Amino acid sequence: MIYLRDILELGQQLRWLRKQTKLSQSDLALRAGLSRTAIQAIESGKTTCQLDTLFKVLTVLNIKLAIDHSLLKAPTHASTSD
């Protein structure tokens, strides 16, 4: 698992994974139903990327997005004293 600090790191990791899977930006764009310029913007860390666009890319590259927060690990039925 890799922890990312900013959108630029996300773009760099996505570019690396795309290249590892031997996909061009155009191939990835076609599979994700996006334009090549959209892929280029994501990989270069543009901050205007919409989440649905990002999730299309993550899906094609078989990447899972996780949220890591201590509250999510808390028991679901914690007892409270009122």
N, CA, C and O atoms as CSV, one atom per row, in Angstrom:
chain,resi,resn,atom,element,x,y,z
A,1,MET,N,N,0.848,-1.174,0.000
A,1,MET,CA,C,0.000,0.000,0.000
A,1,MET,C,C,0.893,1.236,0.000
A,1,MET,O,O,1.920,1.275,0.678
A,2,ILE,N,N,0.492,2.231,-0.760
A,2,ILE,CA,C,1.227,3.482,-0.848
A,2,ILE,C,C,0.344,4.602,-0.313
A,2,ILE,O,O,-0.827,4.707,-0.678
A,3,TYR,N,N,0.903,5.427,0.542
A,3,TYR,CA,C,0.193,6.593,1.043
A,3,TYR,C,C,0.635,7.806,0.237
A,3,TYR,O,O,1.829,8.082,0.120
A,4,LEU,N,N,-0.316,8.516,-0.308
A,4,LEU,CA,C,-0.041,9.669,-1.145
A,4,LEU,C,C,-0.259,10.949,-0.364
A,4,LEU,O,O,-1.199,11.057,0.423
A,5,ARG,N,N,0.621,11.923,-0.590
A,5,ARG,CA,C,0.529,13.192,0.128
A,5,ARG,C,C,-0.230,14.262,-0.647
A,5,ARG,O,O,-0.782,15.189,-0.054
A,6,ASP,N,N,-0.257,14.137,-1.968
A,6,ASP,CA,C,-0.922,15.175,-2.758
A,6,ASP,C,C,-1.312,14.634,-4.127
A,6,ASP,O,O,-0.998,13.494,-4.471
A,7,ILE,N,N,-1.995,15.459,-4.894
A,7,ILE,CA,C,-2.499,15.025,-6.191
A,7,ILE,C,C,-1.380,14.801,-7.206
A,7,ILE,O,O,-1.529,13.991,-8.121
A,8,LEU,N,N,-0.278,15.502,-7.053
A,8,LEU,CA,C,0.856,15.293,-7.948
A,8,LEU,C,C,1.425,13.886,-7.773
A,8,LEU,O,O,1.748,13.220,-8.756
A,9,GLU,N,N,1.549,13.435,-6.531
A,9,GLU,CA,C,2.009,12.063,-6.270
A,9,GLU,C,C,1.032,11.045,-6.837
A,9,GLU,O,O,1.441,10.016,-7.373
A,10,LEU,N,N,-0.253,11.331,-6.718
A,10,LEU,CA,C,-1.258,10.432,-7.289
A,10,LEU,C,C,-1.048,10.312,-8.790
A,10,LEU,O,O,-1.038,9.206,-9.331
A,11,GLY,N,N,-0.883,11.431,-9.459
A,11,GLY,CA,C,-0.662,11.413,-10.897
A,11,GLY,C,C,0.592,10.647,-11.279
A,11,GLY,O,O,0.591,9.900,-12.257
A,12,GLN,N,N,1.656,10.824,-10.518
A,12,GLN,CA,C,2.911,10.116,-10.805
A,12,GLN,C,C,2.737,8.609,-10.642
A,12,GLN,O,O,3.247,7.833,-11.450
A,13,GLN,N,N,2.022,8.195,-9.603
A,13,GLN,CA,C,1.792,6.763,-9.391
A,13,GLN,C,C,0.900,6.178,-10.484
A,13,GLN,O,O,1.138,5.066,-10.954
A,14,LEU,N,N,-0.120,6.923,-10.886
A,14,LEU,CA,C,-0.993,6.441,-11.955
A,14,LEU,C,C,-0.225,6.308,-13.268
A,14,LEU,O,O,-0.417,5.342,-14.005
A,15,ARG,N,N,0.641,7.271,-13.560
A,15,ARG,CA,C,1.473,7.192,-14.774
A,15,ARG,C,C,2.362,5.955,-14.724
A,15,ARG,O,O,2.470,5.224,-15.709
A,16,TRP,N,N,2.997,5.720,-13.575
A,16,TRP,CA,C,3.876,4.560,-13.420
A,16,TRP,C,C,3.103,3.260,-13.629
A,16,TRP,O,O,3.561,2.368,-14.344
A,17,LEU,N,N,1.927,3.155,-13.001
A,17,LEU,CA,C,1.125,1.938,-13.146
A,17,LEU,C,C,0.640,1.756,-14.582
A,17,LEU,O,O,0.619,0.636,-15.093
A,18,ARG,N,N,0.253,2.845,-15.232
A,18,ARG,CA,C,-0.173,2.753,-16.631
A,18,ARG,C,C,0.955,2.193,-17.487
A,18,ARG,O,O,0.733,1.308,-18.313
A,19,LYS,N,N,2.148,2.703,-17.293
A,19,LYS,CA,C,3.293,2.238,-18.072
A,19,LYS,C,C,3.630,0.787,-17.762
A,19,LYS,O,O,4.013,0.036,-18.659
A,20,GLN,N,N,3.493,0.382,-16.495
A,20,GLN,CA,C,3.756,-1.008,-16.110
A,20,GLN,C,C,2.778,-1.969,-16.793
A,20,GLN,O,O,3.125,-3.115,-17.076
A,21,THR,N,N,1.572,-1.503,-17.052
A,21,THR,CA,C,0.576,-2.344,-17.722
A,21,THR,C,C,0.650,-2.207,-19.236
A,21,THR,O,O,-0.196,-2.739,-19.956
A,22,LYS,N,N,1.679,-1.482,-19.723
A,22,LYS,CA,C,1.935,-1.329,-21.159
A,22,LYS,C,C,0.810,-0.620,-21.900
A,22,LYS,O,O,0.546,-0.908,-23.068
A,23,LEU,N,N,0.152,0.306,-21.218
A,23,LEU,CA,C,-0.909,1.097,-21.847
A,23,LEU,C,C,-0.383,2.483,-22.186
A,23,LEU,O,O,0.339,3.091,-21.396
A,24,SER,N,N,-0.741,2.972,-23.345
A,24,SER,CA,C,-0.460,4.369,-23.669
A,24,SER,C,C,-1.559,5.219,-23.041
A,24,SER,O,O,-2.576,4.693,-22.588
A,25,GLN,N,N,-1.355,6.516,-23.016
A,25,GLN,CA,C,-2.413,7.400,-22.521
A,25,GLN,C,C,-3.668,7.233,-23.375
A,25,GLN,O,O,-4.783,7.251,-22.852
A,26,SER,N,N,-3.493,7.073,-24.664
A,26,SER,CA,C,-4.645,6.892,-25.559
A,26,SER,C,C,-5.385,5.588,-25.280
A,26,SER,O,O,-6.615,5.556,-25.297
A,27,ASP,N,N,-4.636,4.508,-25.022
A,27,ASP,CA,C,-5.257,3.215,-24.695
A,27,ASP,C,C,-6.066,3.316,-23.407
A,27,ASP,O,O,-7.205,2.854,-23.336
A,28,LEU,N,N,-5.465,3.923,-22.395
A,28,LEU,CA,C,-6.154,4.084,-21.113
A,28,LEU,C,C,-7.402,4.944,-21.280
A,28,LEU,O,O,-8.458,4.633,-20.730
A,29,ALA,N,N,-7.273,6.011,-22.035
A,29,ALA,CA,C,-8.412,6.900,-22.272
A,29,ALA,C,C,-9.550,6.152,-22.949
A,29,ALA,O,O,-10.709,6.296,-22.560
A,30,LEU,N,N,-9.224,5.358,-23.957
A,30,LEU,CA,C,-10.246,4.590,-24.669
A,30,LEU,C,C,-10.954,3.612,-23.738
A,30,LEU,O,O,-12.181,3.519,-23.749
A,31,ARG,N,N,-10.196,2.895,-22.946
A,31,ARG,CA,C,-10.783,1.906,-22.020
A,31,ARG,C,C,-11.613,2.562,-20.923
A,31,ARG,O,O,-12.593,1.983,-20.453
A,32,ALA,N,N,-11.226,3.764,-20.517
A,32,ALA,CA,C,-11.943,4.462,-19.443
A,32,ALA,C,C,-13.072,5.341,-19.977
A,32,ALA,O,O,-13.851,5.889,-19.197
A,33,GLY,N,N,-13.166,5.478,-21.296
A,33,GLY,CA,C,-14.201,6.329,-21.868
A,33,GLY,C,C,-13.905,7.809,-21.673
A,33,GLY,O,O,-14.818,8.619,-21.509
A,34,LEU,N,N,-12.626,8.153,-21.694
A,34,LEU,CA,C,-12.190,9.527,-21.471
A,34,LEU,C,C,-11.332,9.994,-22.635
A,34,LEU,O,O,-11.000,9.209,-23.523
A,35,SER,N,N,-10.979,11.252,-22.631
A,35,SER,CA,C,-10.067,11.768,-23.641
A,35,SER,C,C,-8.624,11.580,-23.173
A,35,SER,O,O,-8.358,11.441,-21.979
A,36,ARG,N,N,-7.706,11.578,-24.126
A,36,ARG,CA,C,-6.295,11.484,-23.779
A,36,ARG,C,C,-5.863,12.693,-22.967
A,36,ARG,O,O,-5.002,12.577,-22.095
A,37,THR,N,N,-6.450,13.853,-23.243
A,37,THR,CA,C,-6.090,15.050,-22.470
A,37,THR,C,C,-6.549,14.932,-21.019
A,37,THR,O,O,-5.921,15.500,-20.125
A,38,ALA,N,N,-7.632,14.204,-20.778
A,38,ALA,CA,C,-8.073,13.970,-19.395
A,38,ALA,C,C,-7.052,13.114,-18.657
A,38,ALA,O,O,-6.730,13.389,-17.501
A,39,ILE,N,N,-6.540,12.076,-19.319
A,39,ILE,CA,C,-5.513,11.218,-18.710
A,39,ILE,C,C,-4.251,12.040,-18.457
A,39,ILE,O,O,-3.636,11.941,-17.396
A,40,GLN,N,N,-3.882,12.837,-19.428
A,40,GLN,CA,C,-2.697,13.688,-19.297
A,40,GLN,C,C,-2.835,14.647,-18.110
A,40,GLN,O,O,-1.876,14.859,-17.367
A,41,ALA,N,N,-4.019,15.220,-17.935
A,41,ALA,CA,C,-4.253,16.150,-16.831
A,41,ALA,C,C,-4.142,15.442,-15.478
A,41,ALA,O,O,-3.555,15.981,-14.540
A,42,ILE,N,N,-4.700,14.249,-15.381
A,42,ILE,CA,C,-4.632,13.493,-14.128
A,42,ILE,C,C,-3.180,13.160,-13.804
A,42,ILE,O,O,-2.733,13.344,-12.672
A,43,GLU,N,N,-2.453,12.673,-14.795
A,43,GLU,CA,C,-1.065,12.273,-14.557
A,43,GLU,C,C,-0.155,13.458,-14.230
A,43,GLU,O,O,0.868,13.296,-13.565
A,44,SER,N,N,-0.527,14.630,-14.694
A,44,SER,CA,C,0.305,15.799,-14.404
A,44,SER,C,C,-0.105,16.505,-13.118
A,44,SER,O,O,0.496,17.513,-12.747
A,45,GLY,N,N,-1.132,15.982,-12.427
A,45,GLY,CA,C,-1.519,16.511,-11.131
A,45,GLY,C,C,-2.442,17.711,-11.177
A,45,GLY,O,O,-2.487,18.496,-10.229
A,46,LYS,N,N,-3.175,17.864,-12.258
A,46,LYS,CA,C,-4.130,18.973,-12.334
A,46,LYS,C,C,-5.182,18.783,-11.245
A,46,LYS,O,O,-5.685,17.677,-11.051
A,47,THR,N,N,-5.506,19.838,-10.552
A,47,THR,CA,C,-6.414,19.730,-9.408
A,47,THR,C,C,-7.883,19.809,-9.792
A,47,THR,O,O,-8.746,19.738,-8.917
A,48,THR,N,N,-8.189,19.954,-11.068
A,48,THR,CA,C,-9.581,20.090,-11.474
A,48,THR,C,C,-10.216,18.770,-11.901
A,48,THR,O,O,-11.310,18.775,-12.467
A,49,CYS,N,N,-9.578,17.673,-11.652
A,49,CYS,CA,C,-10.098,16.366,-12.023
A,49,CYS,C,C,-11.344,16.037,-11.201
A,49,CYS,O,O,-11.342,16.176,-9.978
A,50,GLN,N,N,-12.402,15.602,-11.878
A,50,GLN,CA,C,-13.618,15.198,-11.170
A,50,GLN,C,C,-13.453,13.775,-10.653
A,50,GLN,O,O,-12.753,12.962,-11.257
A,51,LEU,N,N,-14.092,13.487,-9.549
A,51,LEU,CA,C,-13.939,12.172,-8.928
A,51,LEU,C,C,-14.423,11.043,-9.827
A,51,LEU,O,O,-13.800,9.982,-9.862
A,52,ASP,N,N,-15.516,11.243,-10.551
A,52,ASP,CA,C,-15.992,10.166,-11.418
A,52,ASP,C,C,-14.979,9.860,-12.518
A,52,ASP,O,O,-14.835,8.707,-12.926
A,53,THR,N,N,-14.283,10.877,-12.995
A,53,THR,CA,C,-13.235,10.677,-13.986
A,53,THR,C,C,-12.085,9.879,-13.377
A,53,THR,O,O,-11.585,8.938,-13.993
A,54,LEU,N,N,-11.669,10.251,-12.178
A,54,LEU,CA,C,-10.594,9.542,-11.500
A,54,LEU,C,C,-10.976,8.084,-11.259
A,54,LEU,O,O,-10.149,7.194,-11.459
A,55,PHE,N,N,-12.206,7.825,-10.835
A,55,PHE,CA,C,-12.623,6.452,-10.571
A,55,PHE,C,C,-12.647,5.608,-11.836
A,55,PHE,O,O,-12.413,4.402,-11.763
A,56,LYS,N,N,-12.920,6.193,-12.979
A,56,LYS,CA,C,-12.862,5.448,-14.248
A,56,LYS,C,C,-11.439,4.973,-14.506
A,56,LYS,O,O,-11.224,3.833,-14.918
A,57,VAL,N,N,-10.475,5.845,-14.264
A,57,VAL,CA,C,-9.070,5.486,-14.456
A,57,VAL,C,C,-8.662,4.413,-13.446
A,57,VAL,O,O,-8.011,3.435,-13.814
A,58,LEU,N,N,-9.035,4.587,-12.191
A,58,LEU,CA,C,-8.702,3.599,-11.164
A,58,LEU,C,C,-9.272,2.229,-11.509
A,58,LEU,O,O,-8.617,1.210,-11.291
A,59,THR,N,N,-10.471,2.202,-12.038
A,59,THR,CA,C,-11.114,0.940,-12.399
A,59,THR,C,C,-10.344,0.230,-13.506
A,59,THR,O,O,-10.084,-0.970,-13.413
A,60,VAL,N,N,-9.982,0.962,-14.548
A,60,VAL,CA,C,-9.247,0.357,-15.665
A,60,VAL,C,C,-7.897,-0.177,-15.194
A,60,VAL,O,O,-7.473,-1.245,-15.635
A,61,LEU,N,N,-7.220,0.543,-14.312
A,61,LEU,CA,C,-5.914,0.117,-13.825
A,61,LEU,C,C,-6.013,-0.862,-12.652
A,61,LEU,O,O,-4.996,-1.275,-12.096
A,62,ASN,N,N,-7.239,-1.230,-12.280
A,62,ASN,CA,C,-7.484,-2.185,-11.195
A,62,ASN,C,C,-6.879,-1.709,-9.871
A,62,ASN,O,O,-6.208,-2.461,-9.164
A,63,ILE,N,N,-7.137,-0.440,-9.562
A,63,ILE,CA,C,-6.631,0.179,-8.338
A,63,ILE,C,C,-7.793,0.369,-7.366
A,63,ILE,O,O,-8.866,0.837,-7.748
A,64,LYS,N,N,-7.569,0.004,-6.123
A,64,LYS,CA,C,-8.566,0.218,-5.079
A,64,LYS,C,C,-8.206,1.472,-4.303
A,64,LYS,O,O,-7.038,1.704,-3.992
A,65,LEU,N,N,-9.190,2.264,-3.999
A,65,LEU,CA,C,-8.986,3.464,-3.186
A,65,LEU,C,C,-9.464,3.150,-1.774
A,65,LEU,O,O,-10.576,2.658,-1.583
A,66,ALA,N,N,-8.628,3.433,-0.797
A,66,ALA,CA,C,-8.967,3.134,0.592
A,66,ALA,C,C,-8.966,4.413,1.419
A,66,ALA,O,O,-8.244,5.364,1.121
A,67,ILE,N,N,-9.775,4.416,2.447
A,67,ILE,CA,C,-9.793,5.505,3.410
A,67,ILE,C,C,-9.317,4.921,4.730
A,67,ILE,O,O,-9.895,3.967,5.250
A,68,ASP,N,N,-8.271,5.502,5.252
A,68,ASP,CA,C,-7.682,5.017,6.500
A,68,ASP,C,C,-7.865,6.090,7.575
A,68,ASP,O,O,-7.226,7.142,7.542
A,69,HIS,N,N,-8.741,5.801,8.515
A,69,HIS,CA,C,-8.998,6.742,9.608
A,69,HIS,C,C,-9.352,5.937,10.846
A,69,HIS,O,O,-10.044,4.923,10.757
A,70,SER,N,N,-8.880,6.387,11.992
A,70,SER,CA,C,-9.100,5.637,13.225
A,70,SER,C,C,-10.584,5.474,13.553
A,70,SER,O,O,-10.965,4.457,14.133
A,71,LEU,N,N,-11.425,6.434,13.203
A,71,LEU,CA,C,-12.857,6.302,13.482
A,71,LEU,C,C,-13.498,5.177,12.681
A,71,LEU,O,O,-14.488,4.594,13.122
A,72,LEU,N,N,-12.957,4.868,11.527
A,72,LEU,CA,C,-13.503,3.786,10.719
A,72,LEU,C,C,-13.147,2.424,11.288
A,72,LEU,O,O,-13.761,1.422,10.920
A,73,LYS,N,N,-12.171,2.371,12.174
A,73,LYS,CA,C,-11.758,1.114,12.789
A,73,LYS,C,C,-12.406,0.902,14.149
A,73,LYS,O,O,-12.193,-0.128,14.789
A,74,ALA,N,N,-13.195,1.875,14.592
A,74,ALA,CA,C,-13.853,1.771,15.898
A,74,ALA,C,C,-14.952,0.713,15.833
A,74,ALA,O,O,-15.538,0.489,14.774
A,75,PRO,N,N,-15.228,0.072,16.947
A,75,PRO,CA,C,-16.334,-0.894,16.975
A,75,PRO,C,C,-17.640,-0.232,16.550
A,75,PRO,O,O,-17.880,0.935,16.860
A,76,THR,N,N,-18.477,-0.977,15.842
A,76,THR,CA,C,-19.722,-0.411,15.337
A,76,THR,C,C,-20.767,-0.225,16.432
A,76,THR,O,O,-21.676,0.591,16.281
A,77,HIS,N,N,-20.654,-0.952,17.505
A,77,HIS,CA,C,-21.638,-0.851,18.579
A,77,HIS,C,C,-20.951,-0.431,19.887
A,77,HIS,O,O,-21.070,-1.111,20.906
A,78,ALA,N,N,-20.258,0.660,19.841
A,78,ALA,CA,C,-19.572,1.143,21.038
A,78,ALA,C,C,-20.595,1.580,22.069
A,78,ALA,O,O,-21.591,2.221,21.734
A,79,SER,N,N,-20.350,1.235,23.313
A,79,SER,CA,C,-21.271,1.639,24.373
A,79,SER,C,C,-20.988,3.074,24.772
A,79,SER,O,O,-19.835,3.501,24.829
A,80,THR,N,N,-22.045,3.808,25.046
A,80,THR,CA,C,-21.882,5.199,25.479
A,80,THR,C,C,-22.580,5.365,26.812
A,80,THR,O,O,-23.585,4.711,27.089
A,81,SER,N,N,-22.043,6.235,27.624
A,81,SER,CA,C,-22.652,6.544,28.918
A,81,SER,C,C,-23.251,7.922,28.857
A,81,SER,O,O,-22.547,8.895,28.587
A,82,ASP,N,N,-24.550,8.022,29.105
A,82,ASP,CA,C,-25.242,9.331,29.122
A,82,ASP,C,C,-25.653,9.691,30.511
A,82,ASP,O,O,-26.245,10.749,30.725
